């Protein structure tokens, strides 16, 4: 009896900890969404050059200080939040949609199509994600759009591989067999039955790959093949901050770096919490 009580208590503590992590990460992400929305009204401030206010330390007038051109770092971080989240959302959204279509084709289509599509996905997955995104971005020309396309190409096989396993598992479910028995077409079964079946895994993968996309975008901009100056993108801002790191103006690179760290950490915790909740229900 004592062991059963202790086990129940431990399970409740783990559940409360998981719920706390989920709520906290969601609150942090919501805060960045608010920051990104606020950045829409700070575009002019973020790009305003003021040579009389260069390299000011954080204070009441400039919360995150100013950079070497007198631009407000807080305004640029806010604008950068919108750029990072919109670009990552676009990349992950397109990647998830294409990956889902590939998974449905593999799960419900003929075996030769499954084998062909998976070999193509394996070929893409053979390359490190950042290296492949870098190659694509350089081939298309250094820009934010090129970096986004590079991220799309890297996340498609991740979604396809993960969702394919769920689509194949759905074949043996009674409701799929019943749908085939009554003569429903494969597209109808895919949309009405298989997509809802894989939706939980899809949600977790979106959360997990969103953080990776934000980090990859910043990395590409950091090395100069992503967003180009004067775009207020976090990776590019960190690169600018390195020029002043040794002379004491730490805030130029630290502030966008801290924002990047907080957002990616929150997204990873959210994905992990969702995964644990799903596992616990199964």
C-alpha positions as CSV (number, residue, x, y, z in Angstrom):
1,X,0.0,0.0,0.0
2,X,2.8,2.4,0.9
3,X,4.6,1.8,-2.4
4,X,1.3,2.4,-4.3
5,X,0.8,5.7,-2.5
6,X,4.4,6.7,-3.1
7,X,4.1,5.9,-6.8
8,X,0.8,7.8,-7.1
9,X,2.4,10.8,-5.3
10,X,5.4,10.7,-7.6
11,X,3.2,10.5,-10.7
12,X,1.3,13.6,-9.5
13,X,4.5,15.5,-8.9
14,X,5.7,14.6,-12.4
15,X,2.4,15.7,-13.9
16,X,2.4,19.0,-12.0
17,X,6.0,19.6,-13.1
18,X,5.1,18.8,-16.7
19,X,2.1,21.1,-16.6
20,X,4.2,23.9,-15.0
21,X,6.7,23.6,-17.8
22,X,4.0,23.6,-20.4
23,X,2.4,26.8,-19.0
24,X,5.7,28.6,-18.5
25,X,7.0,27.8,-22.0
26,X,3.6,28.8,-23.5
27,X,3.7,32.1,-21.6
28,X,7.3,32.9,-22.8
29,X,6.3,32.1,-26.4
30,X,3.2,34.3,-26.0
31,X,5.4,37.1,-24.7
32,X,7.6,36.9,-27.8
33,X,4.5,37.0,-30.0
34,X,3.5,40.2,-28.2
35,X,7.0,41.5,-28.7
36,X,6.8,40.7,-32.4
37,X,3.5,42.5,-32.8
38,X,5.0,45.5,-31.0
39,X,7.9,45.3,-33.4
40,X,5.5,46.2,-36.3
41,X,5.1,49.6,-34.7
42,X,8.9,50.0,-34.1
43,X,10.2,49.6,-37.7
44,X,11.0,53.2,-38.1
45,X,12.7,53.4,-34.7
46,X,14.7,50.2,-35.3
47,X,16.2,51.7,-38.5
48,X,16.7,55.3,-37.4
49,X,20.4,56.2,-37.4
50,X,21.4,58.7,-34.7
51,X,25.1,59.4,-34.7
52,X,24.7,61.5,-31.5
53,X,23.5,58.5,-29.5
54,X,25.9,55.7,-30.6
55,X,26.9,53.0,-28.2
56,X,24.7,54.1,-25.3
57,X,24.5,51.6,-22.4
58,X,21.0,50.2,-21.4
59,X,19.0,52.8,-19.5
60,X,15.6,54.4,-19.1
61,X,15.7,56.0,-22.6
62,X,17.1,53.0,-24.4
63,X,16.2,49.8,-22.5
64,X,18.7,47.6,-24.4
65,X,21.1,50.4,-25.3
66,X,22.1,51.5,-28.8
67,X,24.4,50.1,-31.4
68,X,27.3,51.7,-33.2
69,X,24.9,53.6,-35.5
70,X,22.8,54.9,-32.7
71,X,19.9,52.6,-33.4
72,X,17.8,51.4,-30.5
73,X,18.6,47.8,-29.7
74,X,15.3,47.0,-28.0
75,X,13.4,48.1,-31.1
76,X,15.7,46.0,-33.3
77,X,15.2,43.0,-31.0
78,X,11.4,43.4,-31.2
79,X,11.5,43.7,-35.0
80,X,13.9,40.7,-35.1
81,X,11.4,38.7,-33.1
82,X,8.8,39.2,-35.9
83,X,11.3,38.4,-38.6
84,X,12.5,35.2,-36.9
85,X,9.0,33.9,-36.0
86,X,7.4,34.7,-39.4
87,X,10.3,33.2,-41.4
88,X,10.4,30.1,-39.1
89,X,6.6,29.8,-39.3
90,X,6.7,29.9,-43.1
91,X,9.5,27.4,-43.3
92,X,8.0,24.9,-40.9
93,X,4.5,25.4,-42.2
94,X,5.5,24.6,-45.8
95,X,7.8,21.8,-44.6
96,X,5.0,20.3,-42.5
97,X,2.4,20.5,-45.4
98,X,4.8,18.9,-47.9
99,X,6.0,16.3,-45.4
100,X,2.4,15.4,-44.6
101,X,1.6,14.9,-48.2
102,X,4.6,12.7,-48.7
103,X,3.7,10.7,-45.5
104,X,0.1,10.2,-46.8
105,X,1.4,9.0,-50.2
106,X,3.8,6.6,-48.5
107,X,1.2,5.3,-46.0
108,X,-1.7,4.9,-48.4
109,X,0.0,4.5,-51.8
110,X,1.7,1.6,-53.5
111,X,4.9,0.2,-52.0
112,X,7.1,1.3,-54.9
113,X,6.1,4.9,-54.3
114,X,6.8,4.6,-50.6
115,X,10.3,3.2,-51.3
116,X,11.1,5.9,-53.9
117,X,10.0,8.8,-51.7
118,X,11.8,7.5,-48.6
119,X,15.0,7.0,-50.5
120,X,14.8,10.7,-51.6
121,X,14.1,11.7,-48.0
122,X,17.1,9.6,-46.8
123,X,19.3,11.3,-49.4
124,X,18.4,14.7,-47.9
125,X,18.7,13.6,-44.3
126,X,22.2,12.3,-45.1
127,X,23.4,15.9,-45.0
128,X,23.7,17.9,-41.7
129,X,20.7,20.3,-41.5
130,X,22.7,23.4,-41.1
131,X,25.2,22.5,-43.9
132,X,22.4,21.7,-46.4
133,X,20.6,25.0,-45.5
134,X,23.8,26.8,-45.9
135,X,24.5,25.3,-49.3
136,X,21.0,26.1,-50.6
137,X,21.1,29.7,-49.3
138,X,24.5,30.2,-51.0
139,X,23.3,28.7,-54.2
140,X,20.2,31.0,-54.3
141,X,22.1,34.1,-53.2
142,X,22.4,35.3,-49.6
143,X,19.1,36.6,-48.4
144,X,16.4,36.0,-45.9
145,X,14.2,34.3,-48.5
146,X,17.0,32.0,-49.6
147,X,17.7,31.0,-46.0
148,X,14.0,30.3,-45.5
149,X,13.9,28.1,-48.6
150,X,17.0,26.2,-47.3
151,X,15.2,25.5,-44.0
152,X,12.1,24.3,-45.9
153,X,14.2,21.7,-47.8
154,X,15.8,20.5,-44.6
155,X,12.6,20.0,-42.6
156,X,10.5,18.3,-45.3
157,X,12.1,14.9,-44.9
158,X,11.9,15.1,-41.1
159,X,8.2,15.6,-41.2
160,X,7.8,13.0,-43.9
161,X,9.8,10.3,-42.0
162,X,8.0,10.9,-38.7
163,X,4.5,11.1,-40.1
164,X,5.0,8.2,-42.4
165,X,5.3,5.9,-39.4
166,X,2.0,7.1,-38.1
167,X,0.3,6.8,-41.5
168,X,1.5,3.2,-41.8
169,X,0.3,2.4,-38.3
170,X,-3.1,3.8,-39.2
171,X,-3.5,1.1,-41.9
172,X,-4.3,-1.5,-39.3
173,X,-6.8,0.6,-37.4
174,X,-10.4,-0.7,-37.5
175,X,-11.8,2.6,-38.7
176,X,-9.5,2.7,-41.7
177,X,-10.5,-0.9,-42.7
178,X,-14.1,0.0,-42.2
179,X,-13.7,3.0,-44.5
180,X,-12.2,0.9,-47.2
181,X,-14.9,-1.7,-46.8
182,X,-17.7,0.8,-47.5
183,X,-15.9,2.0,-50.6
184,X,-14.5,5.4,-49.6
185,X,-11.7,6.7,-51.9
186,X,-8.1,7.0,-50.7
187,X,-8.1,10.8,-50.8
188,X,-11.3,10.8,-48.6
189,X,-9.7,8.4,-46.1
190,X,-6.6,10.4,-46.0
191,X,-8.3,13.7,-45.3
192,X,-11.1,12.5,-43.0
193,X,-9.3,9.8,-41.1
194,X,-5.5,9.6,-41.4
195,X,-4.8,13.4,-41.0
196,X,-6.7,13.5,-37.7
197,X,-4.9,10.3,-36.7
198,X,-1.4,11.9,-37.2
199,X,-2.4,15.4,-35.9
200,X,-0.9,14.9,-32.5
201,X,2.5,13.8,-33.8
202,X,2.3,16.6,-36.4
203,X,1.7,19.2,-33.6
204,X,4.7,18.0,-31.6
205,X,6.9,18.0,-34.7
206,X,5.9,21.5,-35.6
207,X,6.8,22.7,-32.1
208,X,10.1,20.9,-32.1
209,X,11.2,22.0,-35.6
210,X,10.0,25.6,-35.0
211,X,12.8,26.1,-32.5
212,X,15.3,24.4,-34.8
213,X,14.2,26.7,-37.7
214,X,14.6,29.9,-35.6
215,X,18.1,28.8,-34.5
216,X,19.1,27.8,-38.1
217,X,17.9,31.1,-39.5
218,X,19.9,33.0,-36.9
219,X,23.0,30.8,-37.7
220,X,22.7,31.5,-41.4
221,X,22.4,35.2,-40.8
222,X,25.3,35.1,-38.3
223,X,27.6,33.8,-41.0
224,X,26.3,36.2,-43.6
225,X,24.2,34.1,-45.9
226,X,20.8,34.9,-44.3
227,X,19.3,38.3,-43.6
228,X,21.4,41.1,-44.9
229,X,22.1,44.5,-43.2
230,X,20.3,46.7,-42.2
231,X,17.7,44.0,-41.6
232,X,17.1,43.6,-37.8
233,X,17.5,39.9,-37.6
234,X,18.9,38.3,-34.4
235,X,21.8,36.4,-36.0
236,X,22.9,39.4,-38.0
237,X,22.6,41.6,-34.8
238,X,24.8,39.1,-32.9
239,X,27.4,39.4,-35.7
240,X,27.4,43.2,-35.4
241,X,27.7,42.9,-31.6
242,X,31.0,40.9,-32.0
243,X,32.7,44.0,-33.4
244,X,32.1,45.8,-30.1
245,X,32.4,42.9,-27.6
246,X,36.0,43.5,-26.8
247,X,35.5,47.3,-26.2
248,X,32.8,46.8,-23.6
249,X,29.6,47.3,-25.5
250,X,28.3,43.9,-24.6
251,X,24.6,44.7,-25.0
252,X,24.7,44.9,-28.8
253,X,25.2,41.2,-29.2
254,X,24.0,39.9,-25.8
255,X,20.4,41.2,-26.0
256,X,19.5,39.5,-29.3
257,X,21.4,36.5,-28.2
258,X,19.5,36.3,-25.0
259,X,16.2,36.7,-26.9
260,X,17.2,33.9,-29.3
261,X,18.2,31.6,-26.4
262,X,14.9,32.2,-24.5
263,X,12.7,31.6,-27.5
264,X,14.4,28.4,-28.6
265,X,14.5,27.1,-25.1
266,X,10.8,27.8,-24.6
267,X,9.9,26.1,-27.9
268,X,12.0,23.0,-27.0
269,X,10.4,22.8,-23.6
270,X,7.0,23.1,-25.1
271,X,7.7,20.3,-27.6
272,X,9.1,18.1,-24.8
273,X,6.1,18.8,-22.6
274,X,3.6,18.0,-25.4
275,X,5.5,14.8,-26.1
276,X,5.4,13.7,-22.5
277,X,1.7,14.5,-22.1
278,X,1.0,12.4,-25.3
279,X,3.1,9.5,-24.1
280,X,1.4,9.6,-20.7
281,X,-2.0,9.3,-22.3
282,X,-1.1,6.3,-24.4
